[in-house]
C-alpha cells in the first residue's frame, strides 16, 4: 500500500525536535555474523566442493604381502541455489508534493522510509538465518507416536514457537468450513542421528491422499509444548532414536482437519488448480537457516543419510539423557552437557566453536549456574565506602567461548557455531534496486512511485561437523 498524505501528517511539520527517534529493536547480529562472498555462479546455482572421506588404501601387511587395494579421496559438491528476498515501499504523488512544501521534510521522510525498509528486510533475513526453509525447532522425546486418526500427542518443544504460530496464521479456514474444520500445518520430522524422516511413509511433495499427512498444531499446549497428530495409515515413531539425539520439525505445507479427528486435506486438494499455499510458498522460498544447515537430510543436494557422507552431519542433541522409550521433558541447563557437546564437536570436526548463541531469555538460566557463594554470604568491609550491590554480569562465556544473544534464536537452545565454516553466498548483494539509475520508479497505472530492496543469496555451512545445537533446555515462558 502506498504512503499517502495522511500517513505523512505526523512528520510534515515546520520545525523538528531533533531527528526521528527509533524505538524498535533493530538488532541484526546474524546477518552481520557470517562472511559474505560473491562466488562464481552458473545461473542461479553455485557449486562448493567438500572433502568428505579419506583414501582407505592403507594398512599393515606381512613381508611380501599383497599391498592394500588402491583407494581414493572422497568429494561431494554442494549445489547451492540462491533465494530471493525483497522489501518494497511506495509513495503517492500527492504525498510527495505535500512533503516538498515543508522544509527538509521530503528528504527526511524518503530517507527514513528507505532506511527503515532496509532494516525491516534485514530483520526478516535475520530470523531466517535460524529458521529458514521451515525448520522451526526440535523435539527430543523417544516414545512411539500416535497412529490412530486424530490422536494428538504433546511433545516438549524447544525452538521458535513464534514462527510456528506465524505460519499457522498465514492461512485460515474459509468461513463456510470454519465450524467443522481447523487449520493445521503439515510437517516432516527428521531424526538427527540418522538424518532420516520418522514419518512412515514419508510425506510426498504433493500429497494426493489424506493418509500421507502428518500435522502439527502450533496453538496447542504451553509455550514449550506442541501437539503432533497422525492420520489414516500414516505413522511416525521416535522410540528408537539413539542416545541423546533429537528430531527436527520442518514445516512443509498447510491444510485442514475435520474437528472430529477425521480426514486431513492438504492445500492443493482444498483449492483445485493451485499447487502451493502461502505457507509452502514461504518456506520453499526462504534461504537455508542454521537449523536446516545442520538438520536437513539433503544438504544442498548431498544426502547426509548415506554413511559415505557422514562427515557432513552435525551434532544436534537434547540435554536429557533419559533412556529410550521414556517421555522426556525439558531439563535444566548443565555445564556437563555443554562440555559434552564441545567434546562431540572435537571428535567429529577437530576444532572448537568460536561462539554460542542463545535467546536472551536463556541468559537467566545460565546466570543461575554461576554460583560463587552461598546466598547471604556476600559481605562488605565495615570501614569501606558506601557501595552498590551489583551481582549481575555484562558478559558470559563457556570454556573461553563467548555466549552471545539473539532474539531470533529459538528458546531452550544453545547453538554452537564455528563462524569460519559458514558463508552467505551472494548472487546479488543487499541493496536498493537501481539498475536504471533510479531508486524510485513511477507506477504505470497510478499517481505513485515505489522502490524496493533485494538480496539474492543463501546461507551455507561448509563443515557442519564443527557446529552443534543443544536443545531440550528448560526456559522461561
C-alpha positions in Angstrom: 0.0 0.0 0.0 1.4 3.4 -1.0 2.2 6.0 1.7 -0.5 8.8 1.5 -0.8 12.4 2.8 -2.5 11.2 6.0 0.5 8.9 6.7 2.8 11.9 6.4 0.8 14.2 8.8 2.9 13.2 11.8 6.2 14.4 10.3 5.1 17.2 8.0 5.8 20.0 10.4 7.6 23.3 10.1 10.1 22.5 12.8 11.5 19.3 14.2 12.6 18.4 17.7 15.8 16.6 16.6 16.0 13.6 14.4 13.4 10.8 14.3 13.7 8.7 17.4 14.0 4.9 16.8 12.0 2.8 19.3 12.2 -0.6 17.6 14.6 -3.4 18.2 16.8 -3.4 15.1 19.5 -5.9 16.1 20.9 -7.7 13.1 23.6 -9.8 14.7 23.2 -12.9 12.5 23.1 -11.0 9.2 26.4 -9.4 10.3 28.0 -12.5 11.7 28.6 -14.6 8.7 31.2 -13.9 5.9 29.6 -12.8 2.7 31.1 -14.0 -0.6 30.3 -13.4 -4.2 31.1 -16.7 -5.9 31.3 -18.0 -9.5 27.6 -18.7 -10.1 26.2 -20.7 -13.0 22.8 -19.1 -13.4 21.1 -19.4 -10.0 23.5 -22.1 -8.7 27.0 -22.2 -7.3 29.0 -25.4 -6.6 31.1 -25.7 -3.5 33.3 -28.9 -3.4 33.8 -30.5 0.0 36.2 -33.3 1.1 34.2 -36.0 2.9 36.3 -39.2 3.1 39.8 -40.4 3.1 41.8 -42.9 0.9 41.2 -46.3 2.5 44.0 -47.9 0.6 46.2 -48.1 3.7 47.0 -50.9 6.1 49.8 -53.1 7.6 50.9 -56.2 5.7 53.4 -59.0 6.3 56.7 -59.1 4.3 55.9 -59.8 0.6 52.2 -59.5 1.4 49.7 -58.1 -1.1 49.6 -54.3 -1.0 46.3 -52.7 0.1 43.7 -52.1 -2.6 44.1 -48.7 -4.1 41.6 -46.1 -2.7 40.9 -42.5 -3.3 39.8 -39.4 -1.6 36.1 -38.7 -1.5 34.5 -35.4 -2.5 31.0 -34.1 -2.9 29.6 -31.0 -4.5 27.2 -28.7 -2.5 24.9 -27.3 -5.2 23.7 -24.0 -3.7 20.7 -22.3 -5.2 20.1 -18.7 -4.5 17.0 -17.4 -2.7 15.4 -14.0 -3.3 14.5 -11.7 -0.5 12.6 -8.4 -1.3 11.4 -5.3 0.6 9.1 -2.8 -1.1 7.8 0.7 -0.4 5.6 3.2 -2.3 4.6 6.9 -2.0 1.7 8.6 -3.8 2.3 11.7 -6.0 0.2 14.0 -3.7 2.2 12.8 -0.6 5.5 13.6 -2.4 4.2 17.1 -3.4 3.0 17.8 0.1 6.3 16.8 1.6 8.2 19.0 -0.7 6.3 22.1 0.5 7.7 21.6 4.1 11.3 22.5 4.8 13.5 19.4 4.8 10.6 17.1 5.2 10.8 15.3 1.8 14.4 14.3 2.1 14.0 13.4 5.7 10.9 11.3 5.1 12.1 9.5 2.0 15.5 8.7 3.6 13.7 7.5 6.7 11.3 5.3 4.7 14.2 3.8 2.7 16.4 3.2 5.8 13.5 1.7 7.6 12.8 -0.7 4.7 16.4 -1.8 4.6 16.3 -2.6 8.3 13.0 -4.3 8.2 14.1 -6.5 5.3 17.3 -7.4 7.1 15.3 -8.3 10.2 13.3 -10.8 8.0 16.7 -12.2 6.9 18.0 -12.3 10.5 15.1 -14.5 11.5 15.6 -16.8 8.5 19.2 -17.2 9.5 17.9 -19.6 12.1 14.5 -20.9 10.9 14.8 -20.6 7.1 13.2 -23.3 5.0 10.5 -24.0 7.6 12.9 -25.6 10.1 11.4 -24.2 13.2 12.7 -26.3 16.2 13.3 -29.6 17.9 11.6 -32.4 19.9 13.6 -34.8 21.9 11.2 -37.4 23.3 11.9 -41.0 22.3 8.5 -42.6 22.6 6.2 -44.0 19.9 3.9 -41.5 18.2 0.2 -41.8 17.8 -1.2 -43.9 15.0 -4.9 -43.6 15.4 -6.5 -40.8 13.3 -6.9 -37.6 15.2 -5.0 -38.8 18.3 -2.7 -35.9 19.3 0.5 -36.4 21.3 2.0 -33.4 23.1 5.8 -33.2 22.7 8.2 -31.0 24.6 9.5 -28.5 22.1 12.4 -26.1 22.0 12.9 -23.6 19.2 10.8 -20.9 17.5 7.2 -21.4 18.6 6.5 -17.8 17.5 7.5 -18.7 13.9 5.2 -21.8 14.0 2.3 -19.6 15.2 3.1 -17.1 12.4 3.0 -19.8 9.8 -0.2 -21.2 11.3 -1.9 -17.8 11.0 -0.9 -17.3 7.4 -3.8 -19.3 6.1 -7.2 -19.7 7.6 -10.2 -22.0 7.1 -12.9 -20.4 4.9 -16.0 -19.3 6.8 -18.1 -22.0 5.2 -16.0 -24.7 6.8 -14.8 -22.9 10.0 -17.4 -24.6 12.2 -16.2 -28.1 11.3 -12.6 -27.7 10.3 -9.4 -26.3 11.8 -6.2 -25.2 10.2 -3.1 -27.4 10.6 0.5 -27.3 9.5 2.0 -30.2 7.5 5.4 -31.2 8.9 8.2 -33.6 8.4 10.1 -34.9 11.5 13.8 -35.6 10.9 15.8 -37.9 13.1 19.2 -36.3 13.7 21.1 -39.4 14.5 20.4 -40.9 11.0 19.1 -37.8 9.2 16.0 -39.9 8.2 12.4 -38.9 8.3 10.5 -40.6 11.1 7.3 -40.3 9.1 6.3 -43.7 7.6 5.6 -43.3 4.7 7.4 -40.0 4.1 5.2 -37.0 3.1 5.3 -36.8 -0.7 6.0 -33.5 -2.4 2.3 -33.1 -3.4 0.1 -35.2 -1.3 -3.0 -36.6 -3.1 -4.4 -38.6 -0.3 -5.1 -37.7 3.3 -3.4 -40.8 4.6 0.0 -39.3 3.9 -0.5 -36.2 6.1 1.2 -35.5 9.4 0.2 -32.3 11.1 1.5 -30.2 13.9 -0.8 -27.8 15.7 1.3 -24.8 16.9 -1.5 -23.4 19.0 -1.9 -26.4 21.4 -0.2 -26.5 24.8 2.1 -24.3 26.8 5.0 -22.3 25.4 7.3 -25.3 25.3 4.8 -27.9 24.0 3.5 -28.7 20.5 0.9 -31.4 19.6 1.5 -33.8 16.7 -1.2 -35.8 15.0 -1.2 -38.7 12.5 -4.0 -39.5 10.1 -5.1 -42.7 8.4 -2.3 -45.1 7.5 0.5 -42.6 8.1 2.5 -43.2 11.3 5.6 -41.8 12.9 7.9 -43.4 15.5 10.6 -41.7 17.5 11.0 -44.5 20.0 14.4 -45.8 18.7 16.3 -42.5 18.3 19.8 -43.3 19.5 21.3 -41.8 22.7 20.5 -38.2 23.3 19.9 -37.2 19.7 16.8 -35.1 18.9 14.5 -34.7 15.9 13.9 -31.6 13.9 10.5 -30.3 12.9 10.2 -28.8 9.4 7.0 -27.2 8.2 6.3 -28.3 4.6 2.7 -27.0 4.0 -0.8 -26.4 5.3 -4.2 -28.0 5.3 -7.4 -28.6 7.1 -8.5 -31.2 9.6 -12.1 -32.2 10.4 -12.6 -31.3 14.0 -13.9 -34.8 14.9 -10.5 -36.3 14.1 -11.4 -37.1 10.6 -9.8 -36.6 7.2 -6.9 -34.2 6.7 -6.9 -32.3 3.4 -3.7 -30.7 2.1 -4.0 -27.3 0.4 -3.8 -28.5 -3.2 -6.8 -30.7 -2.7 -8.8 -27.9 -1.0 -8.1 -25.5 -3.8 -8.2 -27.2 -7.2 -5.9 -25.6 -9.7 -3.4 -24.3 -7.1 -0.4 -26.4 -6.1 1.2 -24.2 -3.5 -0.4 -22.5 -0.5 1.0 -19.4 1.2 2.8 -21.4 3.8 4.5 -23.7 1.3 5.4 -20.7 -0.9 7.2 -19.0 2.0 9.1 -22.0 3.4 10.2 -23.1 -0.1 11.4 -19.5 -1.0 13.4 -18.9 2.2 17.2 -19.3 2.5 18.5 -22.3 4.4 19.0 -21.4 8.0 21.2 -22.6 10.8 18.8 -25.3 11.8 18.4 -26.5 8.2 22.1 -26.5 7.5 22.6 -28.7 10.5 19.4 -30.8 10.4 18.1 -31.4 6.8 18.7 -34.8 5.3 19.6 -33.2 2.0 22.5 -30.7 2.5 22.4 -28.8 -0.8 21.6 -31.9 -2.8 24.0 -34.2 -0.8 22.3 -37.0 1.1 23.6 -37.0 4.7 21.7 -40.1 5.4 24.3 -42.1 3.5 27.2 -43.4 5.6 29.7 -42.2 3.0 28.6 -38.6 3.7 28.6 -38.9 7.5 31.3 -36.2 7.8 28.6 -33.7 6.7 26.5 -34.4 9.8 26.3 -32.2 12.8 25.6 -32.8 16.4 22.1 -31.9 17.5 21.3 -33.4 20.9 18.9 -33.0 23.8 20.1 -32.1 27.2 18.0 -35.0 28.6 19.9 -38.3 28.9 16.9 -40.5 29.9 16.6 -43.9 28.3 14.7 -44.6 25.1 11.0 -45.2 25.4 10.8 -42.7 28.3 8.8 -39.4 28.0 11.2 -36.5 28.0 10.5 -33.1 29.4 12.8 -30.1 29.1 15.7 -30.2 31.6 17.7 -27.7 33.5 20.8 -26.4 31.8 24.0 -28.0 33.0 27.7 -27.3 32.3 28.3 -31.1 31.9 26.1 -31.4 28.9 27.6 -28.2 27.4 31.0 -29.7 27.7 29.8 -33.0 26.2 28.7 -31.0 23.1 32.1 -29.5 22.8 33.6 -32.9 23.1 31.4 -34.2 20.3 32.4 -31.3 18.0 36.1 -32.0 18.7 35.6 -35.7 17.9 33.8 -35.0 14.6 35.3 -31.8 13.4 38.6 -31.4 15.4 38.0 -27.8 16.3 36.1 -25.9 19.0 33.4 -23.4 18.0 34.1 -19.7 18.5 30.6 -18.6 19.7 27.5 -19.9 21.4 24.2 -18.2 20.5 21.1 -18.3 22.8 17.8 -16.4 23.2 18.2 -13.5 25.7 15.7 -15.3 27.9 18.2 -18.1 28.3 20.7 -15.8 30.0 19.0 -16.1 33.3 19.3 -19.9 33.1 23.0 -19.6 32.5 23.4 -17.0 35.3 21.6 -19.4 37.7 24.5 -21.8 37.3 27.2 -19.2 38.2 27.1 -19.5 42.0 30.2 -18.4 43.7 29.0 -18.1 47.3 26.1 -19.3 49.4 23.1 -16.9 49.5 23.7 -14.1 52.0 27.4 -14.6 52.2 28.4 -11.5 50.2 29.9 -9.1 52.7 31.5 -5.6 52.6 34.2 -4.3 54.9 32.7 -2.2 57.7 35.3 0.6 57.1 34.8 0.7 53.3 33.0 3.4 51.3 29.3 3.2 50.5 28.8 0.8 47.6 26.2 -0.6 45.3 25.2 -4.2 45.2 25.7 -5.3 41.6 25.8 -9.1 41.4 24.9 -9.3 37.7 27.2 -10.0 34.7 27.6 -7.9 31.5 29.1 -10.9 29.5 29.1 -14.7 29.6 31.4 -17.3 28.2 31.9 -21.1 28.5 35.4 -22.6 28.2 36.6 -19.4 26.7 33.9 -19.3 24.1 31.7 -16.2 24.3 27.9 -16.7 24.8 26.1 -14.3 22.6 22.4 -13.3 22.4 19.9 -13.1 19.5 16.2 -12.6 20.0 15.7 -14.7 16.8 17.4 -17.7 18.3 14.9 -20.3 19.5 14.1 -20.6 23.2 15.6 -23.6 25.0 18.5 -23.9 22.6 22.3 -23.3 22.7 23.7 -23.0 19.2 27.4 -23.7 18.9 28.9 -22.1 15.8 32.3 -22.1 14.1 31.8 -18.9 12.1 34.5 -19.5 9.5 32.7 -22.6 8.3 29.7 -20.5 7.3 29.3 -18.4 4.1 26.5 -16.2 2.9 26.8 -17.0 -0.9 25.6 -13.9 -2.7 24.3 -13.8 -6.2 23.3 -10.2 -5.7 24.5 -8.2 -2.7 21.9 -6.5 -0.5 20.8 -3.0 -1.6 18.2 -0.8 -3.3 17.2 -1.9 -6.8 18.5 0.8 -9.1 19.6 -0.9 -12.3 18.2 2.1 -14.3 19.9 4.6 -12.1 16.7 5.5 -10.2 15.7 4.2 -6.8 12.1 5.5 -7.2 10.1 4.2 -10.2 6.8 5.6 -11.5 3.9 3.2 -11.4 2.3 2.8 -14.8 -1.4 3.0 -13.7 -1.3 5.1 -10.6 0.0 8.5 -9.4 2.6 6.9 -7.2 6.2 5.9 -7.0 7.8 2.9 -5.5 11.2 1.3 -4.7 12.4 -1.9 -3.4 15.5 -3.6 -1.9 16.6 -7.1 -2.9 19.1 -9.7 -1.8 19.9 -12.9 -3.8 21.7 -15.3 -1.6 21.8 -18.4 0.5 23.4 -19.4 3.8 25.8 -22.4 3.5 27.6 -24.3 6.2 30.6 -26.0 4.5 31.6 -28.0 7.6 28.5 -28.9 9.6 30.5 -31.3 11.9 32.2 -28.3 13.5 28.9 -26.9 14.7 26.2 -28.2 17.1 22.9 -27.5 18.8 21.9 -28.4 22.4 18.1 -28.5 22.7 15.5 -29.5 25.2 16.6 -26.9 27.8 14.0 -25.7 30.2 13.3 -22.0 29.6 11.2 -19.2 31.0 7.8 -18.9 29.2 
